[in-house]
Amino acid sequence: VTAALPLAAPAGLLLAYRFPALSVVGVDRRQRPAYTAYVDAWRATHRSAGAAGAGEGDVLGNAQFVEGEAAELVSGEPRVRVDGETFVLCVHGCNEVNVEAVEMARECGASWMVVPCCLKTELYVQLESMRLTDAMQYAFLCGSMAKAYGAERVATLDARVTPRSIVLSGGGRDQRE
């Protein structure tokens, strides 16, 4: 099983650590220094703890980072295998990245989960005006996205983790049209 993770480096590293048999690919337009800092800190902590209970081999050896556009994962270089065994996760993807992640998953019959951050109204609904508070607009647009992409589950994260906490998910079977 592979997990392709647009804009989810810290979440991807958590998955890679927890599931060492899982191949995890983190994707972003550019690799941020925090990614390397997370990996280095995790490996240093793992070594100093004597690898107790963490399994054999290189901690996070199953994680890799690809710099580029999420939409180019399937067809571009480097090519990442995305198929029915893949879980596509997009955490705090802005605007079109949420759409790209879900569409990529749906085209390949993969499961998907997004935690949208910024959402452009025109991507989901055509309105002349919207007069809502920021929080209400965020919830409204997440609902619109859930409807547009056939989300099967809608949930929230603890607001202490992030104020943009709505989670949409679906897929897991062939969704190609």
Steps between C-alpha positions, in 0.01 A plus 500: 500500500626846412396832646543807281488806715470839336597771748505265795865460596452483882189281467682284247793451734262399779345240267842379385615456860182329616475271195857408396376262228315788332676691223435869568562776248478863619442757228523877497606766251821535691655309785490716807787490753253371760469168314871423535495625859215260584679205338835581666340548843301178472806300398714654777232423759464148364876439522528641853209286616685193376225423248297339781167385366533694176568204274799407289671708236523869429229698675307690231685305231158446344443876458611708208437854387418610146528866410245607240133536421258249646310483170814372325548204735332245280633600159810710565853429615572373754200276454316383811278194481144594589243223471221327690744410779598863556376742764527864389516746789501877459546695822453877484519507124402838367249569228548275197729253681199353684324447166813354339549251784139377490488484121831311487367247752167461321666453159716221642232335717688595819368592843537867589483737795536878498520755779448817295652828606423770247207447263407714202124549477497477120645148511183368663207739456402787275372786714485872443576564866550315824466684828610255764755506775830336412417190706154467344639548150763233565235253618271587207777449243612174661140379474490609137826314433364191677195506275698572181741208555267250663666495840384198694605633839522846652656553843704752696835501670538648845494879453809522724694327221386739227214745452463366143389165634241352263599161358345364180565147374385245249609250243642160553335343201507567128362853451616554143228621271 
